[in-house]
Amino acid sequence: MNPQEKPSRVPWPALALAARFLLCAVFLVSGLHKTLAPAEEFAAVIEAYQLLPADVLLPFAHLVPFAELLLAFSLAAGFLTRLSSAASGALSLMFFIALGSTLARGIPLENCGCFGSIHLTPAQAMTVDVCMMALAAVAFLRGRSRFSLDAWIESGF
């Protein structure tokens, strides 16, 4: 380190770990709620967004919860951390854009579909999405710490 540089006062490893675990928790809750309910319920919520063709709704309703669970487990373990973080941010951005689109088109949503039986208003869900994108950015930039499976693999066990 350059003697003129001040050491960072930000505890990046701890913040990145917290970001990964917060993302994990949200995706775990969201994915479990959707997985435990019939996919047709989530497909009906997705249909209300008026963004996808009818023949894609059910496959999408089956895919999203498992993607959320996969991301949750990957983030918890710190496995493929940068990819998992980027995918988490992208998924949150997709949800944010979908919600914004429905608001801009004046489509009323009774349920955003984010957490199954837990209903959020579109504004609440968009706020969660913004927070998720911020957490994903921290995890992407700083998440590969000694507290990750990635670091363990790189060390050669």
N, CA, C and O of each residue as an XYZ file, in Angstrom:
628
protein
N       0.843     -1.177      0.000
C       0.000      0.000      0.000
C       0.882      1.231      0.000
O       1.889      1.279      0.706
N       0.518      2.203     -0.770
C       1.205      3.480     -0.842
C       1.092      4.182      0.506
O      -0.009      4.257      1.052
N       2.196      4.704      1.072
C       2.118      5.359      2.383
C       1.171      6.555      2.403
O       0.681      6.935      3.467
N       0.908      7.151      1.248
C       0.028      8.315      1.201
C      -1.448      7.910      1.163
O      -2.322      8.735      1.428
N      -1.730      6.646      0.836
C      -3.114      6.177      0.784
C      -3.618      5.897      2.193
O      -2.920      5.320      3.027
N      -4.824      6.315      2.423
C      -5.463      6.023      3.705
C      -6.149      4.669      3.612
O      -6.776      4.356      2.600
N      -6.032      3.866      4.666
C      -6.750      2.588      4.622
C      -8.257      2.818      4.620
O      -8.758      3.769      5.221
N      -8.957      1.938      3.940
C     -10.404      2.052      3.858
C     -11.030      1.777      5.217
O     -10.659      0.821      5.897
N     -11.961      2.602      5.600
C     -12.681      2.387      6.852
C     -13.934      1.548      6.641
O     -14.626      1.188      7.594
N     -14.211      1.246      5.391
C     -15.399      0.462      5.067
C     -15.047     -1.023      5.189
O     -14.121     -1.490      4.526
N     -15.763     -1.759      6.015
C     -15.485     -3.195      6.168
C     -16.084     -3.996      5.010
O     -17.091     -4.683      5.180
N     -15.452     -3.905      3.822
C     -16.014     -4.491      2.612
C     -16.309     -5.985      2.719
O     -17.372     -6.420      2.275
N     -15.408     -6.788      3.291
C     -15.751     -8.225      3.366
C     -17.045     -8.484      4.140
O     -17.860     -9.311      3.730
N     -17.230     -7.788      5.241
C     -18.447     -7.978      6.039
C     -19.673     -7.443      5.309
O     -20.735     -8.065      5.347
N     -19.539     -6.301      4.647
C     -20.669     -5.739      3.896
C     -21.045     -6.628      2.715
O     -22.227     -6.830      2.437
N     -20.050     -7.152      2.030
C     -20.323     -8.031      0.893
C     -20.988     -9.324      1.356
O     -21.898     -9.830      0.700
N     -20.533     -9.849      2.478
C     -21.152    -11.054      3.025
C     -22.602    -10.773      3.417
O     -23.496    -11.572      3.138
N     -22.823     -9.639      4.060
C     -24.190     -9.252      4.438
C     -25.058     -9.069      3.192
O     -26.216     -9.488      3.180
N     -24.510     -8.448      2.146
C     -25.264     -8.253      0.904
C     -25.642     -9.592      0.295
O     -26.779     -9.788     -0.135
N     -24.682    -10.518      0.257
C     -24.973    -11.849     -0.280
C     -26.069    -12.537      0.514
O     -26.980    -13.128     -0.066
N     -25.987    -12.466      1.846
C     -26.981    -13.160      2.673
C     -28.350    -12.483      2.623
O     -29.372    -13.166      2.696
N     -28.391    -11.165      2.500
C     -29.684    -10.490      2.351
C     -30.333    -10.862      1.019
O     -31.527    -11.157      0.964
N     -29.546    -10.846     -0.044
C     -30.066    -11.282     -1.345
C     -30.551    -12.724     -1.260
O     -31.626    -13.062     -1.754
N     -29.745    -13.561     -0.629
C     -30.106    -14.965     -0.459
C     -31.443    -15.086      0.262
O     -32.320    -15.834     -0.171
N     -31.598    -14.357      1.352
C     -32.832    -14.452      2.146
C     -34.054    -14.055      1.327
O     -35.080    -14.733      1.369
N     -33.946    -12.962      0.586
C     -35.096    -12.500     -0.203
C     -35.437    -13.501     -1.295
O     -36.605    -13.836     -1.491
N     -34.419    -13.982     -2.010
C     -34.690    -14.945     -3.077
C     -35.163    -16.286     -2.516
O     -35.972    -16.969     -3.145
N     -34.672    -16.662     -1.354
C     -35.113    -17.908     -0.734
C     -36.585    -17.830     -0.347
O     -37.357    -18.740     -0.649
N     -36.974    -16.752      0.317
C     -38.379    -16.574      0.708
C     -39.269    -16.503     -0.530
O     -40.309    -17.157     -0.602
N     -38.846    -15.708     -1.487
C     -39.635    -15.539     -2.709
C     -39.768    -16.857     -3.470
O     -40.867    -17.238     -3.873
N     -38.658    -17.544     -3.664
C     -38.683    -18.799     -4.406
C     -39.475    -19.881     -3.695
O     -40.210    -20.634     -4.335
N     -39.333    -19.968     -2.370
C     -40.074    -20.988     -1.625
C     -41.574    -20.743     -1.655
O     -42.357    -21.674     -1.846
N     -41.976    -19.482     -1.466
C     -43.412    -19.172     -1.509
C     -44.015    -19.569     -2.851
O     -45.103    -20.142     -2.906
N     -43.296    -19.259     -3.938
C     -43.819    -19.575     -5.262
C     -43.765    -21.069     -5.552
O     -44.665    -21.606     -6.197
N     -42.722    -21.743     -5.084
C     -42.566    -23.170     -5.335
C     -43.614    -23.989     -4.604
O     -44.087    -25.002     -5.118
N     -43.977    -23.552     -3.404
C     -44.938    -24.303     -2.599
C     -46.387    -24.095     -3.033
O     -47.271    -24.853     -2.633
N     -46.629    -23.081     -3.840
C     -47.975    -22.824     -4.357
C     -48.073    -23.389     -5.777
O     -47.053    -23.596     -6.435
N     -49.274    -23.633     -6.239
C     -49.419    -24.093     -7.628
C     -48.873    -23.043     -8.614
O     -49.099    -21.844     -8.450
N     -48.168    -23.510     -9.616
C     -47.576    -22.609    -10.609
C     -48.651    -21.787    -11.321
O     -48.382    -20.680    -11.790
N     -49.854    -22.324    -11.400
C     -50.947    -21.605    -12.068
C     -51.284    -20.296    -11.345
O     -51.691    -19.321    -11.975
N     -51.113    -20.283    -10.022
C     -51.365    -19.045     -9.264
C     -50.374    -17.958     -9.668
O     -50.764    -16.813     -9.901
N     -49.096    -18.314     -9.751
C     -48.090    -17.342    -10.155
C     -48.282    -16.957    -11.617
O     -48.077    -15.801    -11.985
N     -48.671    -17.912    -12.449
C     -48.928    -17.616    -13.866
C     -50.054    -16.594    -14.004
O     -49.994    -15.721    -14.870
N     -51.082    -16.696    -13.155
C     -52.191    -15.735    -13.199
C     -51.710    -14.340    -12.808
O     -52.162    -13.344    -13.373
N     -50.800    -14.267    -11.848
C     -50.242    -12.964    -11.456
C     -49.419    -12.387    -12.607
O     -49.523    -11.201    -12.919
N     -48.605    -13.231    -13.234
C     -47.778    -12.779    -14.366
C     -48.665    -12.300    -15.506
O     -48.340    -11.325    -16.183
N     -49.780    -12.981    -15.718
C     -50.707    -12.604    -16.794
C     -51.223    -11.184    -16.595
O     -51.442    -10.462    -17.567
N     -51.419    -10.779    -15.341
C     -51.935     -9.437    -15.052
C     -50.980     -8.338    -15.522
O     -51.411     -7.208    -15.754
N     -49.712     -8.646    -15.663
C     -48.727     -7.672    -16.143
C     -48.907     -7.372    -17.628
O     -48.491     -6.315    -18.102
N     -49.516     -8.282    -18.354
C     -49.769     -8.140    -19.791
C     -48.469     -7.912    -20.582
O     -48.397     -7.050    -21.457
N     -47.461     -8.704    -20.248
C     -46.168     -8.583    -20.916
C     -45.770     -9.821    -21.715
O     -45.004     -9.726    -22.674
N     -46.294    -10.985    -21.318
C     -45.887    -12.237    -21.953
C     -47.059    -12.883    -22.676
O     -48.207    -12.742    -22.254
N     -46.773    -13.592    -23.763
C     -47.840    -14.327    -24.449
C     -48.367    -15.450    -23.548
O     -47.642    -15.960    -22.693
N     -49.608    -15.820    -23.742
C     -50.277    -16.806    -22.894
C     -49.544    -18.146    -22.854
O     -49.510    -18.798    -21.810
N     -48.963    -18.560    -23.967
C     -48.308    -19.872    -23.999
C     -46.976    -19.903    -23.243
O     -46.407    -20.976    -23.043
N     -46.481    -18.754    -22.828
C     -45.215    -18.665    -22.097
C     -45.442    -18.532    -20.591
O     -44.518    -18.752    -19.809
N     -46.644    -18.180    -20.181
C     -46.918    -17.871    -18.779
C     -46.609    -19.025    -17.827
O     -45.903    -18.837    -16.836
N     -47.123    -20.199    -18.115
C     -46.927    -21.326    -17.197
C     -45.464    -21.779    -17.144
O     -44.948    -22.000    -16.049
N     -44.779    -21.926    -18.279
C     -43.356    -22.274    -18.187
C     -42.549    -21.224    -17.413
O     -41.657    -21.570    -16.638
N     -42.865    -19.956    -17.623
C     -42.188    -18.875    -16.903
C     -42.484    -18.975    -15.407
O     -41.595    -18.768    -14.581
N     -43.724    -19.291    -15.063
C     -44.119    -19.431    -13.654
C     -43.422    -20.610    -12.987
O     -43.209    -20.596    -11.775
N     -43.070    -21.618    -13.754
C     -42.312    -22.752    -13.220
C     -40.828    -22.402    -13.088
O     -40.175    -22.827    -12.136
N     -40.300    -21.638    -14.027
C     -38.870    -21.347    -14.092
C     -38.415    -20.335    -13.035
O     -37.402    -20.555    -12.371
N     -39.143    -19.245    -12.874
C     -38.702    -18.156    -11.999
C     -38.439    -18.611    -10.562
O     -37.387    -18.275    -10.020
N     -39.340    -19.357     -9.920
C     -39.051    -19.760     -8.532
C     -37.786    -20.601     -8.391
O     -37.041    -20.449     -7.423
N     -37.545    -21.476     -9.341
C     -36.347    -22.301     -9.259
C     -35.091    -21.481     -9.537
O     -34.039    -21.748     -8.956
N     -35.187    -20.494    -10.413
C     -34.054    -19.583    -10.625
C     -33.763    -18.805     -9.339
O     -32.603    -18.616     -8.970
N     -34.817    -18.360     -8.663
C     -34.629    -17.635     -7.409
C     -33.972    -18.527     -6.355
O     -33.080    -18.078     -5.634
N     -34.400    -19.769     -6.261
C     -33.804    -20.691     -5.291
C     -32.351    -21.008     -5.639
O     -31.503    -21.078     -4.750
N     -32.066    -21.197     -6.901
C     -30.693    -21.448     -7.334
C     -29.798    -20.266     -6.978
O     -28.687    -20.446     -6.478
N     -30.287    -19.062     -7.239
C     -29.521    -17.864     -6.880
C     -29.332    -17.773     -5.373
O     -28.249    -17.421     -4.907
N     -30.366    -18.085     -4.610
C     -30.270    -18.021     -3.150
C     -29.167    -18.941     -2.643
O     -28.336    -18.523     -1.836
N     -29.151    -20.176     -3.102
C     -28.145    -21.134     -2.633
C     -26.743    -20.749     -3.108
O     -25.775    -20.884     -2.360
N     -26.636    -20.278     -4.324
C     -25.336    -19.868     -4.843
C     -24.782    -18.671     -4.072
O     -23.593    -18.621     -3.758
N     -25.652    -17.713     -3.772
C     -25.217    -16.538     -3.004
C     -24.843    -16.912     -1.573
O     -23.869    -16.388     -1.032
N     -25.597    -17.801     -0.963
C     -25.303    -18.215      0.409
C     -23.935    -18.887      0.486
O     -23.176    -18.659      1.427
N     -23.629    -19.707     -0.502
C     -22.358    -20.416     -0.508
C     -21.208    -19.561     -1.026
O     -20.042    -19.869     -0.777
N     -21.528    -18.502     -1.738
C     -20.478    -17.718     -2.371
C     -19.891    -18.465     -3.556
O     -18.693    -18.377     -3.828
N     -20.734    -19.193     -4.251
C     -20.317    -19.961     -5.418
C     -20.692    -19.204     -6.687
O     -21.835    -18.782     -6.861
N     -19.711    -19.042     -7.566
C     -19.903    -18.224     -8.770
C     -20.489    -16.870     -8.349
O     -21.499    -16.414     -8.883
N     -19.833    -16.261     -7.394
C     -20.365    -15.072     -6.727
C     -20.659    -13.934     -7.688
O     -21.731    -13.332     -7.628
N     -19.722    -13.635     -8.571
C     -19.946    -12.517     -9.494
C     -21.104    -12.813    -10.446
O     -21.943    -11.948    -10.701
N     -21.145    -14.028    -10.965
C     -22.236    -14.408    -11.869
C     -23.573    -14.402    -11.129
O     -24.567    -13.893    -11.649
N     -23.603    -14.962     -9.924
C     -24.836    -15.003     -9.130
C     -25.302    -13.598     -8.761
O     -26.496    -13.301     -8.784
N     -24.352    -12.749     -8.426
C     -24.698    -11.366     -8.082
C     -25.235    -10.617     -9.296
O     -26.221     -9.886     -9.207
N     -24.565    -10.813    -10.433
C     -25.030    -10.160    -11.665
C     -26.422    -10.666    -12.050
O     -27.285     -9.882    -12.444
N     -26.634    -11.968    -11.935
C     -27.952    -12.531    -12.257
C     -29.014    -12.013    -11.290
O     -30.146    -11.750    -11.697
N     -28.658    -11.866    -10.014
C     -29.593    -11.319     -9.022
C     -29.974     -9.884     -9.376
O     -31.146     -9.511     -9.322
N     -28.982     -9.093     -9.733
C     -29.255     -7.705    -10.135
C     -30.104     -7.648    -11.396
O     -31.014     -6.826    -11.504
N     -29.803     -8.527    -12.352
C     -30.567     -8.548    -13.604
C     -32.012     -8.973    -13.363
O     -32.936     -8.403    -13.943
N     -32.206     -9.976    -12.506
C     -33.561    -10.429    -12.198
C     -34.345     -9.330    -11.482
O     -35.522     -9.111    -11.769
N     -33.696     -8.652    -10.563
C     -34.351     -7.542     -9.863
C     -34.676     -6.405    -10.821
O     -35.734     -5.786    -10.715
N     -33.772     -6.128    -11.755
C     -34.030     -5.094    -12.760
C     -35.201     -5.501    -13.648
O     -36.036     -4.664    -13.992
N     -35.270     -6.772    -14.020
C     -36.387     -7.258    -14.830
C     -37.713     -7.056    -14.096
O     -38.694     -6.596    -14.681
N     -37.728     -7.407    -12.799
C     -38.947     -7.216    -12.009
C     -39.299     -5.732    -11.920
O     -40.466     -5.360    -12.036
N     -38.297     -4.892    -11.715
C     -38.502     -3.442    -11.605
C     -39.105     -2.886    -12.899
O     -40.057     -2.106    -12.865
N     -38.547     -3.294    -14.024
C     -39.046     -2.820    -15.325
C     -40.470     -3.320    -15.570
O     -41.310     -2.574    -16.074
N     -40.743     -4.562    -15.221
C     -42.099     -5.107    -15.404
C     -43.106     -4.323    -14.569
O     -44.183     -3.975    -15.052
N     -42.755     -4.047    -13.318
C     -43.652     -3.261    -12.453
C     -43.821     -1.845    -12.991
O     -44.936     -1.324    -13.036
N     -42.727     -1.228    -13.396
C     -42.798      0.135    -13.950
C     -43.642      0.190    -15.209
O     -44.378      1.150    -15.437
N     -43.528     -0.848    -16.021
C     -44.315     -0.915    -17.251
C     -45.811     -0.958    -16.955
O     -46.602     -0.282    -17.612
N     -46.190     -1.760    -15.960
C     -47.615     -1.842    -15.634
C     -48.120     -0.524    -15.060
O     -49.239     -0.099    -15.350
N     -47.296      0.114    -14.249
C     -47.695      1.427    -13.710
C     -47.834      2.456    -14.828
O     -48.796      3.225    -14.853
N     -46.873      2.469    -15.751
C     -46.902      3.432    -16.858
C     -48.103      3.202    -17.776
O     -48.631      4.152    -18.354
N     -48.535      1.953    -17.912
C     -49.679      1.640    -18.763
C     -50.999      1.696    -18.018
O     -52.056      1.437    -18.594
N     -50.938      2.038    -16.727
C     -52.159      2.174    -15.924
C     -52.837      0.855    -15.592
O     -54.047      0.816    -15.365
N     -52.068     -0.220    -15.561
C     -52.621     -1.539    -15.247
C     -52.606     -1.708    -13.726
O     -51.542     -1.679    -13.107
N     -53.768     -1.881    -13.135
C     -53.786     -2.070    -11.675
C     -53.331     -3.490    -11.314
O     -53.773     -4.471    -11.912
N     -52.453     -3.573    -10.337
C     -51.998     -4.875     -9.860
C     -52.441     -5.052     -8.417
O     -52.095     -4.249     -7.550
N     -53.199     -6.095     -8.164
C     -53.594     -6.404     -6.795
C     -52.452     -7.093     -6.065
O     -52.334     -6.993     -4.843
N     -51.616     -7.790     -6.816
C     -50.528     -8.570     -6.243
C     -49.351     -8.513     -7.205
O     -49.489     -8.834     -8.386
N     -48.208     -8.107     -6.704
C     -47.023     -8.036     -7.572
C     -46.484     -9.424     -7.894
O     -45.782     -9.603     -8.890
N     -46.809    -10.408     -7.054
C     -46.339    -11.766     -7.279
C     -44.952    -12.034     -6.729
O     -44.407    -13.120     -6.927
N     -44.379    -11.067     -6.047
C     -43.001    -11.184     -5.577
C     -42.790    -12.300     -4.564
O     -41.818    -13.051     -4.648
N     -43.693    -12.403     -3.623
C     -43.487    -13.316     -2.503
C     -44.688    -14.225     -2.267
O     -45.014    -14.542     -1.123
N     -45.332    -14.635     -3.320
C     -46.463    -15.546     -3.177
C     -47.596    -14.924     -2.395
O     -48.253    -14.000     -2.875
N     -47.829    -15.422     -1.196
C     -48.962    -14.960     -0.392
C     -48.712    -13.620      0.296
O     -49.635    -13.034      0.861
N     -47.474    -13.133      0.253
C     -47.159    -11.821      0.826
C     -47.351    -10.792     -0.281
O     -46.616    -10.792     -1.268
N     -48.327     -9.926     -0.119
C     -48.676     -8.970     -1.164
C     -48.024     -7.622     -0.886
O     -48.143     -7.079      0.212
N     -47.336     -7.088     -1.891
C     -46.750     -5.754     -1.825
C     -47.410     -4.892     -2.883
O     -47.848     -5.392     -3.918
N     -47.479     -3.598     -2.622
C     -47.933     -2.677     -3.653
C     -46.817     -2.572     -4.689
O     -45.671     -2.907     -4.391
N     -47.128     -2.117     -5.887
C     -46.059     -1.950     -6.873
C     -44.939     -1.036     -6.373
O     -43.764     -1.305     -6.626
N     -45.290      0.037     -5.669
C     -44.254      0.949     -5.152
C     -43.368      0.243     -4.132
O     -42.150      0.421     -4.144
N     -43.960     -0.548     -3.259
C     -43.169     -1.298     -2.282
C     -42.262     -2.307     -2.981
O     -41.090     -2.444     -2.632
N     -42.806     -3.003     -3.956
C     -42.023     -4.003     -4.683
C     -40.884     -3.348     -5.456
O     -39.784     -3.895     -5.516
N     -41.134     -2.190     -6.044
C     -40.078     -1.493     -6.776
C     -38.982     -1.013     -5.825
O     -37.806     -1.000     -6.188
N     -39.360     -0.624     -4.622
C     -38.370     -0.226     -3.618
C     -37.509     -1.420     -3.227
O     -36.292     -1.297     -3.096
N     -38.137     -2.565     -3.043
C     -37.386     -3.795     -2.754
C     -36.431     -4.098     -3.909
O     -35.279     -4.464     -3.680
N     -36.901     -3.948     -5.139
C     -36.052     -4.223     -6.307
C     -34.838     -3.302     -6.357
O     -33.737     -3.752     -6.674
N     -35.020     -2.027     -6.050
C     -33.892     -1.080     -6.040
C     -32.878     -1.491     -4.966
O     -31.670     -1.469     -5.201
N     -33.376     -1.862     -3.802
C     -32.483     -2.326     -2.727
C     -31.750     -3.593     -3.153
O     -30.560     -3.752     -2.878
N     -32.453     -4.477     -3.813
C     -31.837     -5.714     -4.291
C     -30.740     -5.433     -5.322
O     -29.692     -6.079     -5.309
N     -30.981     -4.478     -6.203
C     -29.964     -4.126     -7.193
C     -28.727     -3.540     -6.509
O     -27.601     -3.825     -6.917
N     -28.929     -2.726     -5.478
C     -27.795     -2.157     -4.737
C     -27.017     -3.263     -4.028
O     -25.786     -3.275     -4.059
N     -27.722     -4.182     -3.397
C     -27.054     -5.308     -2.735
C     -26.306     -6.168     -3.746
O     -25.195     -6.625     -3.477
N     -26.906     -6.385     -4.895
C     -26.261     -7.180     -5.939
C     -24.982     -6.496     -6.426
O     -23.992     -7.166     -6.719
N     -25.002     -5.171     -6.512
C     -23.803     -4.434     -6.932
C     -22.680     -4.610     -5.908
O     -21.531     -4.843     -6.283
N     -23.006     -4.502     -4.628
C     -21.998     -4.699     -3.578
C     -21.461     -6.121     -3.630
O     -20.250     -6.331     -3.558
N     -22.346     -7.092     -3.754
C     -21.920     -8.496     -3.811
C     -21.084     -8.759     -5.063
O     -20.121     -9.526     -5.017
N     -21.444     -8.132     -6.171
C     -20.689     -8.299     -7.412
C     -19.280     -7.731     -7.274
O     -18.303     -8.371     -7.662
N     -19.186     -6.542     -6.727
C     -17.894     -5.855     -6.643
C     -16.992     -6.392     -5.537
O     -15.770     -6.417     -5.685
N     -17.594     -6.823     -4.429
C     -16.785     -7.192     -3.259
C     -17.108     -8.562     -2.671
O     -16.557     -8.923     -1.631
N     -17.976     -9.326     -3.302
C     -18.480    -10.557     -2.707
C     -17.540    -11.738     -2.706
O     -17.785    -12.719     -2.004
N     -16.471    -11.670     -3.477
C     -15.525    -12.797     -3.511
C     -14.491    -12.596     -2.415
O     -13.360    -12.179     -2.666
N     -14.897    -12.894     -1.227
C     -14.009    -12.736     -0.081
C     -13.626    -14.099      0.464
O     -13.990    -15.131     -0.100
N     -12.901    -14.094      1.545
C     -12.501    -15.366      2.159
C     -13.713    -16.146      2.670
O     -13.606    -17.324      3.011
N     -14.866    -15.474      2.720
C     -16.096    -16.110      3.183
C     -16.928    -16.651      2.029
O     -18.158    -16.636      2.084
N     -16.265    -17.124      0.995
C     -16.999    -17.639     -0.157
C     -16.419    -18.967     -0.602
O     -15.237    -19.252     -0.404
N     -17.271    -19.765     -1.201
C     -16.833    -21.023     -1.772
C     -15.851    -20.760     -2.912
O     -14.937    -21.552     -3.138
N     -16.034    -19.671     -3.618
C     -15.107    -19.298     -4.689
C     -13.685    -19.176     -4.159
O     -12.751    -19.701     -4.765
N     -13.513    -18.490     -3.037
C     -12.179    -18.308     -2.451
C     -11.595    -19.643     -2.004
O     -10.398    -19.887     -2.161
N     -12.438    -20.504     -1.449
C     -11.982    -21.816     -1.007
C     -11.505    -22.646     -2.204
O     -10.474    -23.315     -2.137
N     -12.268    -22.592     -3.291
C     -11.895    -23.330     -4.499
C     -10.594    -22.779     -5.079
O      -9.715    -23.546     -5.469
N     -10.469    -21.454     -5.138
C      -9.266    -20.821     -5.680
C      -8.035    -21.129     -4.844
O      -6.927    -21.190     -5.376
N      -8.214    -21.323     -3.542
C      -7.069    -21.601     -2.670
C      -6.539    -23.026     -2.866
O      -5.468    -23.365     -2.362
N      -7.271    -23.840     -3.581
C      -6.862    -25.210     -3.818
C      -7.237    -26.134     -2.669
O      -6.665    -27.209     -2.489
N      -8.243    -25.667     -1.878
C      -8.758    -26.435     -0.753
C      -7.755    -26.348      0.337
O      -7.956    -26.920      1.408
